[in-house]
Structures are given as C-alpha cells and as structure tokens.
Amino acid sequence: MSILSLINAALQKHGWLIARLPSDDEERAAQLVELLVEDNADGRARRHTLHPWLWYERPVRERFEGQDCCLTVEGPIYRSRDGTGYPLGSQLRTEFGWLDLTPEETNAIADEVRSAIDLTLLRWFTRPDMADRQLPSRQSRERYFDDDVARNLILSATPPTASMEQDAHAN
C-alpha cells in the first residue's frame, strides 16, 4: 500500500480526503495528519495552532502574535532584481482595525518584530537566575515525566480549576 493510500485511509476515517500530494512530501504529510487527528489534548493544541493559518487567502509565511496585535506575513517569497526576498505583503491586526502592508513595509516591520523578540528572549536567557538551566543544545522532552512535572508546577502556581486542559482560544 502506498503512503498516499495510507494518508487517504487515515483522513477518510475522520471524513477528510487528499486527492493529490507530491511524492517527496508523502511521508511528512502522513506524519502531520496523524498528529492533527489525535483525539487528545495534543491533537486539539495542534489544530488550534493551525486554525489562524487558514483564515487568509495567501499562504501564511509567519505570524507574530502579541496580546493586542498580530502581524501575518503573506507569501510566497519573491526575489527582487537585487536578490532581496520579499513576501507578497502582510496584514496587521490591532484592536483599532486592520492595516495592509506592502512587501517592503512587511520586510521592515518583520525585521523590527524579530529584533524585539530577540532582545526579550536573550534578556530572559541571560538572567542570573537562569544560568544553571542554560544548555548548549535542545533537550528532548520525556513526555510522561516532563508533562507531569509541568502540570504539577501549574497546579502549585494557580487556584484549582475544573479541568487542567484549557481551550480558552479554541473559538
């Protein structure tokens, strides 16, 4: 059985169907589908994460989401005559409304946002109280153990609730 058949079988189980898929993407797509259709908190979190990427007419290249504002960079990326890559544009959402940005404006604001993110993250990373937790490479999660530790940290820092899993942004 081909991987496309396996993907279609998995999707059909959930009422979905893929008609065509490039052969070099088949294995990764099958893995992604299996993760998306998990009927548990992980599957719900993945579906929630992807939901905003489906709102736009153009492919979403990047999203920078703050508390009150969001910048959605639209692709694909095209090269200018000088070789600089430009997205097709972006849409900036605020509590006051929406703003469409040109490709050039999008590159400028995305660079500013990335710089602000870098400054904030590096400030946290270099805090003295974080020194003993700094590692030279990403450490894999032992889901059973690490998730339990995280849930216990959450419970010890917050008042009791009816359910540990919160889908506050699901709608």
VENTAKA-V520293 format. One record per residue. N is the residue number from 0. RES is the residue in three letters. PSI is psi as a letter, one per 30 degrees, with the letter a starting at -180 (NA if undefined). OMEGA is omega in degrees with one decimal (NA if undefined). Layout:
BEGIN
((N,RES,PSI,OMEGA) (N,RES,PSI,OMEGA))
END
This chain:
BEGIN
((0,MET,k,-179.3) (1,SER,l,179.8) (2,ILE,e,177.6) (3,LEU,e,177.0) (4,SER,e,178.0) (5,LEU,e,178.4) (6,ILE,e,-179.5) (7,ASN,e,178.6) (8,ALA,e,178.7) (9,ALA,e,-179.6) (10,LEU,e,-179.5) (11,GLN,e,175.7) (12,LYS,f,-177.2) (13,HIS,g,177.4) (14,GLY,g,-179.3) (15,TRP,l,178.4) (16,LEU,k,172.4) (17,ILE,k,-178.3) (18,ALA,e,-179.3) (19,ARG,l,179.1) (20,LEU,k,177.7) (21,PRO,k,-173.5) (22,SER,e,-179.4) (23,ASP,f,178.7) (24,ASP,f,-172.1) (25,GLU,e,-175.9) (26,GLU,e,-179.4) (27,ARG,e,178.4) (28,ALA,e,178.5) (29,ALA,e,178.2) (30,GLN,e,-179.6) (31,LEU,e,179.4) (32,VAL,e,179.6) (33,GLU,e,178.8) (34,LEU,e,-177.8) (35,LEU,e,-175.0) (36,VAL,g,176.3) (37,GLU,k,-179.3) (38,ASP,i,-179.6) (39,ASN,a,-177.7) (40,ALA,e,178.5) (41,ASP,e,179.2) (42,GLY,e,178.3) (43,ARG,e,179.0) (44,ALA,e,179.2) (45,ARG,e,179.0) (46,ARG,e,177.6) (47,HIS,e,-180.0) (48,THR,e,-178.0) (49,LEU,f,-174.2) (50,HIS,e,-179.3) (51,PRO,f,-178.8) (52,TRP,f,-177.7) (53,LEU,f,-176.9) (54,TRP,f,-168.4) (55,TYR,l,-179.5) (56,GLU,e,178.3) (57,ARG,l,175.2) (58,PRO,k,178.7) (59,VAL,k,178.7) (60,ARG,e,-177.0) (61,GLU,l,172.0) (62,ARG,k,175.1) (63,PHE,j,-173.6) (64,GLU,k,175.1) (65,GLY,a,178.4) (66,GLN,e,-174.2) (67,ASP,f,-176.1) (68,CYS,l,177.6) (69,CYS,k,174.3) (70,LEU,k,178.2) (71,THR,j,-179.3) (72,VAL,k,-175.4) (73,GLU,k,179.9) (74,GLY,a,3.7) (75,PRO,l,178.5) (76,ILE,k,176.1) (77,TYR,k,179.5) (78,ARG,k,174.9) (79,SER,l,-179.5) (80,ARG,f,179.5) (81,ASP,g,177.4) (82,GLY,f,178.1) (83,THR,k,177.1) (84,GLY,k,178.6) (85,TYR,k,170.3) (86,PRO,l,179.9) (87,LEU,f,-179.8) (88,GLY,a,177.1) (89,SER,l,175.1) (90,GLN,k,-179.9) (91,LEU,k,178.7) (92,ARG,k,174.5) (93,THR,l,175.7) (94,GLU,f,-178.4) (95,PHE,f,-179.9) (96,GLY,a,-174.9) (97,TRP,l,176.5) (98,LEU,k,174.5) (99,ASP,k,-179.3) (100,LEU,k,178.7) (101,THR,l,176.4) (102,PRO,e,-179.2) (103,GLU,e,177.6) (104,GLU,e,179.7) (105,THR,e,177.7) (106,ASN,e,-177.5) (107,ALA,e,-177.2) (108,ILE,e,178.5) (109,ALA,e,176.1) (110,ASP,e,178.0) (111,GLU,e,-179.4) (112,VAL,e,178.1) (113,ARG,e,178.5) (114,SER,e,178.5) (115,ALA,e,177.4) (116,ILE,e,179.1) (117,ASP,e,-179.3) (118,LEU,e,-179.3) (119,THR,e,-177.6) (120,LEU,e,178.4) (121,LEU,e,176.5) (122,ARG,e,177.4) (123,TRP,e,-177.7) (124,PHE,e,-174.6) (125,THR,g,176.6) (126,ARG,k,-179.6) (127,PRO,e,-178.5) (128,ASP,f,177.3) (129,MET,f,-172.6) (130,ALA,e,-176.8) (131,ASP,f,178.9) (132,ARG,f,-179.8) (133,GLN,k,-179.2) (134,LEU,l,-178.6) (135,PRO,f,-179.5) (136,SER,l,179.5) (137,ARG,k,177.6) (138,GLN,k,177.9) (139,SER,l,177.0) (140,ARG,k,167.9) (141,GLU,j,-167.8) (142,ARG,e,-176.2) (143,TYR,e,-177.2) (144,PHE,e,-175.0) (145,ASP,e,178.3) (146,ASP,e,178.9) (147,ASP,e,177.9) (148,VAL,e,-179.2) (149,ALA,e,178.4) (150,ARG,e,178.2) (151,ASN,e,176.1) (152,LEU,e,178.4) (153,ILE,e,-178.9) (154,LEU,e,-178.6) (155,SER,f,-177.1) (156,ALA,f,-174.1) (157,THR,l,175.6) (158,PRO,l,-179.4) (159,PRO,k,175.3) (160,THR,l,-178.5) (161,ALA,f,-176.2) (162,SER,k,177.1) (163,MET,e,-176.9) (164,GLU,k,179.2) (165,GLN,k,176.5) (166,ASP,h,-175.1) (167,ALA,f,-176.2) (168,HIS,g,-174.4) (169,ALA,f,-177.2) (170,ASN,NA,NA))
END
